[in-house]
Amino acid sequence: MNIETIECIAGAIIGVIVLVTIVNILTLPIQILFKLVVNALIGAAMLYAINWTGLMTLKITLINSLVAGIFGIPGVIGIVIYNYFLK
């Protein structure tokens, strides 16, 4: 094996490592965005369940859905308290 072949193989290995690193860096924001969308849908479902029971009428907005989805049940309780006492 001559030096040119070794340089070619080393260059290909480094190129693959750089490509894999770039793909991993770019997919991380997509995973975070996907998780945020799923949490917002779950939050909207929780708010809809409260509206369906007739206990209270809550607006299902993007902010309310995100708060309920990210914080879960404590977030829903916070939204209910906010709407009941502060509005």
C-alpha positions in Angstrom: 0.0 0.0 0.0 1.4 3.4 -0.9 0.9 6.7 0.9 -1.8 7.9 -1.6 -4.0 4.9 -0.8 -3.6 5.5 3.0 -4.4 9.2 2.6 -7.5 8.3 0.6 -8.8 5.8 3.2 -8.0 8.3 6.1 -9.8 11.0 4.2 -12.9 8.8 3.7 -13.0 7.8 7.3 -12.7 11.4 8.5 -15.4 12.4 6.0 -17.8 9.8 7.3 -17.1 10.9 10.9 -17.8 14.5 10.0 -21.0 13.6 8.1 -22.3 11.5 11.0 -21.6 14.3 13.5 -23.4 16.9 11.3 -26.4 14.6 10.9 -26.6 14.1 14.7 -26.4 17.8 15.4 -29.1 18.6 12.9 -31.5 15.9 14.1 -31.4 17.0 17.7 -33.6 20.1 17.2 -36.1 18.1 15.1 -36.4 15.6 18.0 -37.0 18.4 20.5 -39.5 20.1 18.2 -41.3 16.7 17.8 -41.5 16.2 21.5 -42.8 19.7 22.0 -45.6 19.1 19.4 -46.5 15.8 21.1 -46.6 17.5 24.5 -48.8 20.3 23.2 -51.3 17.7 21.7 -51.4 15.9 25.1 -52.0 19.2 26.8 -54.8 20.1 24.5 -56.4 16.7 25.1 -56.2 17.4 28.9 -57.8 20.8 28.5 -60.5 19.3 26.2 -61.2 16.7 28.9 -61.8 19.5 31.4 -64.1 21.3 29.0 -65.9 18.0 28.3 -66.7 17.3 31.9 -68.4 20.7 32.2 -66.5 21.7 35.3 -65.0 24.7 33.6 -64.7 26.3 30.2 -61.0 26.8 29.2 -59.7 28.2 25.9 -57.5 25.7 24.2 -54.7 27.9 22.9 -51.2 27.1 21.9 -49.8 28.6 25.1 -52.3 26.7 27.3 -51.6 23.5 25.4 -47.8 23.9 25.8 -48.1 24.7 29.5 -50.4 21.7 30.1 -48.2 19.4 27.9 -44.9 20.4 29.4 -45.8 20.6 33.0 -48.5 17.9 32.9 -51.2 17.8 35.6 -49.6 20.7 37.7 -49.7 22.8 34.5 -53.4 22.0 34.0 -54.1 22.9 37.7 -52.2 26.1 37.2 -54.2 27.0 34.2 -57.5 26.2 36.0 -56.4 28.3 39.0 -55.4 31.2 36.7 -58.7 31.1 34.8 -60.8 30.7 37.9 -59.3 33.2 40.2 -57.4 35.7 38.0 -59.8 36.2 35.1 
